[in-house]
Amino acid sequence: MPRSENPLQSALVEYVQSIDPDRDRDTAKEIERVRAAVAEFGRWQEFEEWRISTFFDSSVDMIEIGGKSWFKVRVECDGQEFICRCPTLDKAVLLAKFYRRLIVDQFYSVGPPWA
């Protein structure tokens, strides 16, 4: 039985599909930049100003869990911090993009976290 999606779920699915690296060159390039940094330093970090004096602090770190390599994803902005672990670097980059988008959409739709 197909499940029904509400408008928020539909929007999230649409965004995830739009950043598929097989279809989106910018995402594919971002994955390669992160891959190169993690290979060289074990970590990728980026600071990005997305509105005046409002920054993302995003990072992907290689970590070990149960003897296997995983990736810790962290995106922080205005006191909001999203953290998760991913089994692949590609998924780590996609989740970082997703979290950044979620923060921006939350800001413009319901306001900043301190409001």
Buried (B, 14 or more C-beta within 10 A) or exposed (E): EEEEEEEEEEEBEEBBEEBEBEEBEEBBEBBEEBBEBBEEEEBBEBEEEEEEEBBBEBBBBBEEEEEEEBBBBBBBBEEBEBEBBBEEBBBBBBBBBBBBBBBBBBBEEEEBEEE
